[in-house]
Amino acid sequence: MTDRGYSLGLREAVDRKTALRIMTINGAKYVLKEDQLGSIEAGKLADLVILDRNPLDPGVSDQELSEIQVLMTLVGGKAVYQDASLGR
C-alpha cells in the first residue's frame, strides 16, 4: 500500500498462510536445508520467534500486521532476545 492508499501488485499477492510457508519451509528447501530448518520438529534447529499476536488470526487486520511485536527470539533453542514484559 502506498502512502496515498493505492495497492500495488494485487495479482502477485498471497494469503498469510502461503506467505508463512514461503518464509519458512520453502526458504529451507531453497537453501537445501529442509532437514535442519523451516519447521518445528525434533532434530531441527530451534530458531524461532514468539510474537504477541498470531499473524494468521483473521481478527488481525492487514494494517495491524506491522504492529505485531516480537516477545522472544530463540536461536539454537537459547533465548537471545526477551522483551521486558515477559519478566524472567
Distance bins in CASP14 RR format, pairs under 12 A and 6 or more apart:
PFRMAT RR
TARGET T0000
AUTHOR 0000-0000-0000
RMODE 2
METHOD distances of the structure
MODEL  1
1 7 1 0 1 0 0 0 0 0 0 0 0
1 8 1 0 0 1 0 0 0 0 0 0 0
1 9 0 0 0 0 0 1 0 0 0 0 0
1 10 0 0 0 0 0 1 0 0 0 0 0
1 13 0 0 0 0 0 1 0 0 0 0 0
1 61 0 0 0 0 0 1 0 0 0 0 0
1 62 0 0 0 0 1 0 0 0 0 0 0
1 63 0 0 0 0 1 0 0 0 0 0 0
1 65 0 0 0 0 0 1 0 0 0 0 0
1 66 0 0 0 0 0 1 0 0 0 0 0
2 8 1 0 0 1 0 0 0 0 0 0 0
2 9 0 0 0 0 0 1 0 0 0 0 0
5 63 0 0 0 0 0 1 0 0 0 0 0
7 13 0 0 0 0 1 0 0 0 0 0 0
7 62 0 0 0 0 1 0 0 0 0 0 0
7 63 0 0 0 0 0 1 0 0 0 0 0
12 18 0 0 0 0 0 1 0 0 0 0 0
12 19 0 0 0 0 0 1 0 0 0 0 0
12 22 0 0 0 0 0 1 0 0 0 0 0
13 19 0 0 0 0 1 0 0 0 0 0 0
13 62 0 0 0 0 0 1 0 0 0 0 0
14 20 0 0 0 0 1 0 0 0 0 0 0
14 21 0 0 0 0 1 0 0 0 0 0 0
14 22 1 0 0 1 0 0 0 0 0 0 0
14 23 0 0 0 0 0 1 0 0 0 0 0
14 26 0 0 0 0 0 1 0 0 0 0 0
15 21 0 0 0 0 1 0 0 0 0 0 0
15 22 0 0 0 0 0 1 0 0 0 0 0
15 55 0 0 0 0 0 1 0 0 0 0 0
15 56 0 0 0 0 1 0 0 0 0 0 0
15 58 0 0 0 0 0 1 0 0 0 0 0
15 62 0 0 0 0 0 1 0 0 0 0 0
16 22 0 0 0 0 0 1 0 0 0 0 0
16 23 0 0 0 0 0 1 0 0 0 0 0
16 54 0 0 0 0 1 0 0 0 0 0 0
16 55 1 0 1 0 0 0 0 0 0 0 0
16 56 1 0 1 0 0 0 0 0 0 0 0
16 57 0 0 0 0 1 0 0 0 0 0 0
16 58 0 0 0 0 1 0 0 0 0 0 0
16 59 0 0 0 0 0 1 0 0 0 0 0
16 60 0 0 0 0 1 0 0 0 0 0 0
16 61 0 0 0 0 0 1 0 0 0 0 0
16 62 0 0 0 0 1 0 0 0 0 0 0
16 64 0 0 0 0 0 1 0 0 0 0 0
16 65 0 0 0 0 1 0 0 0 0 0 0
16 68 0 0 0 0 0 1 0 0 0 0 0
17 23 0 0 0 0 0 1 0 0 0 0 0
17 24 0 0 0 0 0 1 0 0 0 0 0
17 25 0 0 0 0 0 1 0 0 0 0 0
17 26 0 0 0 0 0 1 0 0 0 0 0
17 54 0 0 0 0 0 1 0 0 0 0 0
17 55 0 0 0 0 1 0 0 0 0 0 0
17 56 1 0 0 1 0 0 0 0 0 0 0
17 57 0 0 0 0 0 1 0 0 0 0 0
17 58 0 0 0 0 0 1 0 0 0 0 0
18 24 0 0 0 0 0 1 0 0 0 0 0
18 25 0 0 0 0 0 1 0 0 0 0 0
18 26 0 0 0 0 1 0 0 0 0 0 0
18 56 0 0 0 0 0 1 0 0 0 0 0
19 26 0 0 0 0 0 1 0 0 0 0 0
19 27 0 0 0 0 0 1 0 0 0 0 0
19 55 0 0 0 0 1 0 0 0 0 0 0
19 56 0 0 0 0 1 0 0 0 0 0 0
19 62 0 0 0 0 0 1 0 0 0 0 0
19 65 0 0 0 0 1 0 0 0 0 0 0
20 26 0 0 0 0 1 0 0 0 0 0 0
20 27 0 0 0 0 0 1 0 0 0 0 0
20 38 0 0 0 0 0 1 0 0 0 0 0
20 39 0 0 0 0 0 1 0 0 0 0 0
20 49 0 0 0 0 0 1 0 0 0 0 0
20 51 0 0 0 0 0 1 0 0 0 0 0
20 54 0 0 0 0 0 1 0 0 0 0 0
20 55 1 0 0 1 0 0 0 0 0 0 0
20 56 1 0 0 1 0 0 0 0 0 0 0
20 65 0 0 0 0 0 1 0 0 0 0 0
21 27 0 0 0 0 1 0 0 0 0 0 0
21 28 0 0 0 0 0 1 0 0 0 0 0
21 29 0 0 0 0 0 1 0 0 0 0 0
21 30 0 0 0 0 0 1 0 0 0 0 0
21 34 0 0 0 0 0 1 0 0 0 0 0
21 38 0 0 0 0 1 0 0 0 0 0 0
21 39 0 0 0 0 1 0 0 0 0 0 0
21 56 0 0 0 0 0 1 0 0 0 0 0
22 28 0 0 0 0 0 1 0 0 0 0 0
22 29 0 0 0 0 0 1 0 0 0 0 0
22 30 0 0 0 0 1 0 0 0 0 0 0
22 38 0 0 0 0 0 1 0 0 0 0 0
23 29 0 0 0 0 0 1 0 0 0 0 0
23 30 0 0 0 0 0 1 0 0 0 0 0
23 37 0 0 0 0 0 1 0 0 0 0 0
23 38 0 0 0 0 1 0 0 0 0 0 0
23 39 0 0 0 0 0 1 0 0 0 0 0
23 48 0 0 0 0 0 1 0 0 0 0 0
23 49 0 0 0 0 0 1 0 0 0 0 0
23 55 0 0 0 0 0 1 0 0 0 0 0
24 30 0 0 0 0 0 1 0 0 0 0 0
24 31 0 0 0 0 0 1 0 0 0 0 0
24 33 0 0 0 0 0 1 0 0 0 0 0
24 34 0 0 0 0 1 0 0 0 0 0 0
24 37 0 0 0 0 1 0 0 0 0 0 0
24 38 1 0 1 0 0 0 0 0 0 0 0
24 39 1 0 0 1 0 0 0 0 0 0 0
24 40 0 0 0 0 1 0 0 0 0 0 0
24 41 0 0 0 0 0 1 0 0 0 0 0
24 44 0 0 0 0 0 1 0 0 0 0 0
24 47 0 0 0 0 0 1 0 0 0 0 0
24 48 0 0 0 0 1 0 0 0 0 0 0
24 49 0 0 0 0 0 1 0 0 0 0 0
25 31 0 0 0 0 0 1 0 0 0 0 0
25 33 0 0 0 0 0 1 0 0 0 0 0
25 34 1 0 0 1 0 0 0 0 0 0 0
25 35 0 0 0 0 0 1 0 0 0 0 0
25 36 0 0 0 0 0 1 0 0 0 0 0
25 37 0 0 0 0 1 0 0 0 0 0 0
25 38 1 0 1 0 0 0 0 0 0 0 0
25 39 1 0 1 0 0 0 0 0 0 0 0
25 40 0 0 0 0 0 1 0 0 0 0 0
25 41 0 0 0 0 0 1 0 0 0 0 0
25 44 0 0 0 0 0 1 0 0 0 0 0
26 33 0 0 0 0 0 1 0 0 0 0 0
26 34 0 0 0 0 1 0 0 0 0 0 0
26 37 0 0 0 0 0 1 0 0 0 0 0
26 38 0 0 0 0 1 0 0 0 0 0 0
26 39 0 0 0 0 0 1 0 0 0 0 0
27 33 0 0 0 0 1 0 0 0 0 0 0
27 34 0 0 0 0 1 0 0 0 0 0 0
27 36 0 0 0 0 0 1 0 0 0 0 0
27 37 1 0 0 1 0 0 0 0 0 0 0
27 38 1 0 0 1 0 0 0 0 0 0 0
27 39 0 0 0 0 0 1 0 0 0 0 0
28 34 1 0 1 0 0 0 0 0 0 0 0
28 35 0 0 0 0 1 0 0 0 0 0 0
28 36 1 0 0 1 0 0 0 0 0 0 0
28 37 1 1 0 0 0 0 0 0 0 0 0
28 38 1 1 0 0 0 0 0 0 0 0 0
28 39 1 0 0 1 0 0 0 0 0 0 0
28 40 0 0 0 0 0 1 0 0 0 0 0
28 41 0 0 0 0 0 1 0 0 0 0 0
28 44 0 0 0 0 1 0 0 0 0 0 0
28 45 0 0 0 0 1 0 0 0 0 0 0
28 47 0 0 0 0 0 1 0 0 0 0 0
29 35 0 0 0 0 0 1 0 0 0 0 0
29 36 0 0 0 0 0 1 0 0 0 0 0
29 37 0 0 0 0 1 0 0 0 0 0 0
29 38 0 0 0 0 1 0 0 0 0 0 0
29 39 0 0 0 0 0 1 0 0 0 0 0
30 37 0 0 0 0 0 1 0 0 0 0 0
30 38 0 0 0 0 0 1 0 0 0 0 0
31 37 1 0 0 1 0 0 0 0 0 0 0
31 38 0 0 0 0 1 0 0 0 0 0 0
33 39 0 0 0 0 0 1 0 0 0 0 0
33 44 0 0 0 0 1 0 0 0 0 0 0
33 45 0 0 0 0 1 0 0 0 0 0 0
33 47 0 0 0 0 0 1 0 0 0 0 0
34 41 0 0 0 0 0 1 0 0 0 0 0
34 44 0 0 0 0 1 0 0 0 0 0 0
34 45 0 0 0 0 0 1 0 0 0 0 0
35 41 0 0 0 0 1 0 0 0 0 0 0
35 42 0 0 0 0 0 1 0 0 0 0 0
35 43 0 0 0 0 1 0 0 0 0 0 0
35 44 1 0 0 1 0 0 0 0 0 0 0
35 45 0 0 0 0 0 1 0 0 0 0 0
36 43 0 0 0 0 1 0 0 0 0 0 0
36 44 1 0 1 0 0 0 0 0 0 0 0
36 45 1 0 1 0 0 0 0 0 0 0 0
36 46 0 0 0 0 0 1 0 0 0 0 0
36 47 0 0 0 0 1 0 0 0 0 0 0
36 76 0 0 0 0 0 1 0 0 0 0 0
37 43 0 0 0 0 0 1 0 0 0 0 0
37 44 1 0 0 1 0 0 0 0 0 0 0
37 45 1 0 0 1 0 0 0 0 0 0 0
37 46 0 0 0 0 0 1 0 0 0 0 0
37 47 1 0 0 1 0 0 0 0 0 0 0
37 48 0 0 0 0 0 1 0 0 0 0 0
37 75 0 0 0 0 0 1 0 0 0 0 0
37 76 0 0 0 0 0 1 0 0 0 0 0
38 44 1 0 0 1 0 0 0 0 0 0 0
38 45 0 0 0 0 1 0 0 0 0 0 0
38 46 0 0 0 0 0 1 0 0 0 0 0
38 47 0 0 0 0 1 0 0 0 0 0 0
38 48 0 0 0 0 1 0 0 0 0 0 0
39 45 0 0 0 0 0 1 0 0 0 0 0
39 46 0 0 0 0 0 1 0 0 0 0 0
39 47 0 0 0 0 0 1 0 0 0 0 0
39 48 0 0 0 0 0 1 0 0 0 0 0
40 46 1 0 0 1 0 0 0 0 0 0 0
40 47 0 0 0 0 1 0 0 0 0 0 0
40 48 1 0 0 1 0 0 0 0 0 0 0
40 49 0 0 0 0 0 1 0 0 0 0 0
40 50 0 0 0 0 0 1 0 0 0 0 0
40 74 0 0 0 0 0 1 0 0 0 0 0
40 77 0 0 0 0 0 1 0 0 0 0 0
41 48 0 0 0 0 0 1 0 0 0 0 0
43 76 0 0 0 0 0 1 0 0 0 0 0
43 77 0 0 0 0 0 1 0 0 0 0 0
44 76 0 0 0 0 1 0 0 0 0 0 0
44 77 0 0 0 0 0 1 0 0 0 0 0
45 74 0 0 0 0 1 0 0 0 0 0 0
45 75 0 0 0 0 1 0 0 0 0 0 0
45 76 1 0 1 0 0 0 0 0 0 0 0
45 77 1 0 0 1 0 0 0 0 0 0 0
45 78 0 0 0 0 0 1 0 0 0 0 0
46 72 0 0 0 0 0 1 0 0 0 0 0
46 73 0 0 0 0 0 1 0 0 0 0 0
46 74 1 0 1 0 0 0 0 0 0 0 0
46 75 1 0 0 1 0 0 0 0 0 0 0
46 76 1 0 1 0 0 0 0 0 0 0 0
46 77 1 1 0 0 0 0 0 0 0 0 0
46 78 0 0 0 0 1 0 0 0 0 0 0
46 79 0 0 0 0 0 1 0 0 0 0 0
46 80 0 0 0 0 0 1 0 0 0 0 0
47 72 0 0 0 0 0 1 0 0 0 0 0
47 73 0 0 0 0 1 0 0 0 0 0 0
47 74 1 0 0 1 0 0 0 0 0 0 0
47 75 1 0 1 0 0 0 0 0 0 0 0
47 76 1 0 1 0 0 0 0 0 0 0 0
47 77 1 0 0 1 0 0 0 0 0 0 0
47 78 0 0 0 0 1 0 0 0 0 0 0
47 79 0 0 0 0 0 1 0 0 0 0 0
47 80 0 0 0 0 1 0 0 0 0 0 0
48 70 0 0 0 0 0 1 0 0 0 0 0
48 71 0 0 0 0 0 1 0 0 0 0 0
48 72 0 0 0 0 1 0 0 0 0 0 0
48 73 1 0 0 1 0 0 0 0 0 0 0
48 74 1 0 1 0 0 0 0 0 0 0 0
48 75 0 0 0 0 1 0 0 0 0 0 0
48 76 0 0 0 0 1 0 0 0 0 0 0
48 77 0 0 0 0 1 0 0 0 0 0 0
48 78 0 0 0 0 0 1 0 0 0 0 0
48 79 0 0 0 0 0 1 0 0 0 0 0
48 80 0 0 0 0 0 1 0 0 0 0 0
48 81 0 0 0 0 0 1 0 0 0 0 0
49 55 0 0 0 0 0 1 0 0 0 0 0
49 68 0 0 0 0 1 0 0 0 0 0 0
49 69 0 0 0 0 0 1 0 0 0 0 0
49 70 1 0 1 0 0 0 0 0 0 0 0
49 71 1 0 0 1 0 0 0 0 0 0 0
49 72 1 0 0 1 0 0 0 0 0 0 0
49 73 1 0 1 0 0 0 0 0 0 0 0
49 74 1 0 0 1 0 0 0 0 0 0 0
49 75 0 0 0 0 1 0 0 0 0 0 0
49 77 0 0 0 0 0 1 0 0 0 0 0
49 79 0 0 0 0 0 1 0 0 0 0 0
49 80 0 0 0 0 0 1 0 0 0 0 0
49 81 0 0 0 0 1 0 0 0 0 0 0
49 82 0 0 0 0 0 1 0 0 0 0 0
49 83 0 0 0 0 0 1 0 0 0 0 0
50 68 0 0 0 0 0 1 0 0 0 0 0
50 69 0 0 0 0 1 0 0 0 0 0 0
50 70 1 0 0 1 0 0 0 0 0 0 0
50 71 1 0 1 0 0 0 0 0 0 0 0
50 72 1 0 1 0 0 0 0 0 0 0 0
50 73 1 0 0 1 0 0 0 0 0 0 0
50 74 1 0 0 1 0 0 0 0 0 0 0
50 77 0 0 0 0 0 1 0 0 0 0 0
50 79 0 0 0 0 1 0 0 0 0 0 0
50 81 0 0 0 0 1 0 0 0 0 0 0
50 82 0 0 0 0 1 0 0 0 0 0 0
50 83 0 0 0 0 1 0 0 0 0 0 0
50 85 0 0 0 0 0 1 0 0 0 0 0
50 86 0 0 0 0 1 0 0 0 0 0 0
51 57 0 0 0 0 0 1 0 0 0 0 0
51 60 0 0 0 0 0 1 0 0 0 0 0
51 64 0 0 0 0 0 1 0 0 0 0 0
51 65 0 0 0 0 0 1 0 0 0 0 0
51 67 0 0 0 0 0 1 0 0 0 0 0
51 68 1 0 1 0 0 0 0 0 0 0 0
51 69 1 0 0 1 0 0 0 0 0 0 0
51 70 1 0 0 1 0 0 0 0 0 0 0
51 71 1 0 0 1 0 0 0 0 0 0 0
51 72 0 0 0 0 1 0 0 0 0 0 0
51 73 0 0 0 0 0 1 0 0 0 0 0
51 83 0 0 0 0 0 1 0 0 0 0 0
52 60 0 0 0 0 0 1 0 0 0 0 0
52 64 0 0 0 0 0 1 0 0 0 0 0
52 67 0 0 0 0 1 0 0 0 0 0 0
52 68 1 0 0 1 0 0 0 0 0 0 0
52 69 1 0 1 0 0 0 0 0 0 0 0
52 70 1 0 0 1 0 0 0 0 0 0 0
52 71 1 0 1 0 0 0 0 0 0 0 0
52 72 0 0 0 0 0 1 0 0 0 0 0
52 83 0 0 0 0 1 0 0 0 0 0 0
52 85 0 0 0 0 1 0 0 0 0 0 0
52 86 0 0 0 0 0 1 0 0 0 0 0
53 59 0 0 0 0 1 0 0 0 0 0 0
53 60 1 0 1 0 0 0 0 0 0 0 0
53 61 0 0 0 0 0 1 0 0 0 0 0
53 64 1 0 0 1 0 0 0 0 0 0 0
53 65 0 0 0 0 1 0 0 0 0 0 0
53 66 0 0 0 0 0 1 0 0 0 0 0
53 67 0 0 0 0 1 0 0 0 0 0 0
53 68 1 0 1 0 0 0 0 0 0 0 0
53 69 1 0 0 1 0 0 0 0 0 0 0
53 70 0 0 0 0 0 1 0 0 0 0 0
53 71 0 0 0 0 1 0 0 0 0 0 0
54 60 1 0 0 1 0 0 0 0 0 0 0
54 64 0 0 0 0 0 1 0 0 0 0 0
54 65 0 0 0 0 0 1 0 0 0 0 0
54 68 0 0 0 0 1 0 0 0 0 0 0
55 61 0 0 0 0 0 1 0 0 0 0 0
55 62 0 0 0 0 0 1 0 0 0 0 0
55 64 0 0 0 0 1 0 0 0 0 0 0
55 65 1 0 1 0 0 0 0 0 0 0 0
55 66 0 0 0 0 0 1 0 0 0 0 0
55 67 0 0 0 0 0 1 0 0 0 0 0
55 68 1 0 1 0 0 0 0 0 0 0 0
55 69 0 0 0 0 0 1 0 0 0 0 0
55 70 0 0 0 0 0 1 0 0 0 0 0
56 65 0 0 0 0 0 1 0 0 0 0 0
56 68 0 0 0 0 0 1 0 0 0 0 0
57 64 0 0 0 0 1 0 0 0 0 0 0
57 65 0 0 0 0 0 1 0 0 0 0 0
57 68 0 0 0 0 0 1 0 0 0 0 0
58 64 0 0 0 0 0 1 0 0 0 0 0
58 65 0 0 0 0 0 1 0 0 0 0 0
59 65 0 0 0 0 0 1 0 0 0 0 0
60 66 0 0 0 0 0 1 0 0 0 0 0
60 67 0 0 0 0 1 0 0 0 0 0 0
60 68 1 0 0 1 0 0 0 0 0 0 0
61 67 0 0 0 0 1 0 0 0 0 0 0
61 68 0 0 0 0 0 1 0 0 0 0 0
62 68 0 0 0 0 0 1 0 0 0 0 0
69 81 0 0 0 0 0 1 0 0 0 0 0
69 83 1 0 0 1 0 0 0 0 0 0 0
69 84 0 0 0 0 0 1 0 0 0 0 0
69 85 0 0 0 0 1 0 0 0 0 0 0
69 86 0 0 0 0 0 1 0 0 0 0 0
70 79 0 0 0 0 0 1 0 0 0 0 0
70 80 0 0 0 0 0 1 0 0 0 0 0
70 81 1 0 0 1 0 0 0 0 0 0 0
70 82 0 0 0 0 1 0 0 0 0 0 0
70 83 1 0 0 1 0 0 0 0 0 0 0
70 85 0 0 0 0 0 1 0 0 0 0 0
70 86 0 0 0 0 0 1 0 0 0 0 0
71 79 0 0 0 0 0 1 0 0 0 0 0
71 81 0 0 0 0 1 0 0 0 0 0 0
71 82 1 0 0 1 0 0 0 0 0 0 0
71 83 1 0 1 0 0 0 0 0 0 0 0
71 84 0 0 0 0 1 0 0 0 0 0 0
71 85 1 0 0 1 0 0 0 0 0 0 0
71 86 1 0 1 0 0 0 0 0 0 0 0
71 87 0 0 0 0 0 1 0 0 0 0 0
72 78 0 0 0 0 0 1 0 0 0 0 0
72 79 1 0 1 0 0 0 0 0 0 0 0
72 80 0 0 0 0 1 0 0 0 0 0 0
72 81 1 0 0 1 0 0 0 0 0 0 0
72 82 1 0 1 0 0 0 0 0 0 0 0
72 83 1 0 0 1 0 0 0 0 0 0 0
72 84 0 0 0 0 0 1 0 0 0 0 0
72 85 0 0 0 0 0 1 0 0 0 0 0
72 86 1 0 0 1 0 0 0 0 0 0 0
72 87 0 0 0 0 0 1 0 0 0 0 0
72 88 0 0 0 0 0 1 0 0 0 0 0
73 79 1 0 0 1 0 0 0 0 0 0 0
73 80 1 0 1 0 0 0 0 0 0 0 0
73 81 1 0 1 0 0 0 0 0 0 0 0
73 82 1 0 0 1 0 0 0 0 0 0 0
73 83 0 0 0 0 1 0 0 0 0 0 0
73 86 0 0 0 0 0 1 0 0 0 0 0
74 80 1 0 0 1 0 0 0 0 0 0 0
74 81 0 0 0 0 1 0 0 0 0 0 0
74 82 0 0 0 0 1 0 0 0 0 0 0
75 81 0 0 0 0 1 0 0 0 0 0 0
79 86 0 0 0 0 1 0 0 0 0 0 0
79 87 0 0 0 0 0 1 0 0 0 0 0
79 88 0 0 0 0 0 1 0 0 0 0 0
82 88 0 0 0 0 1 0 0 0 0 0 0
END
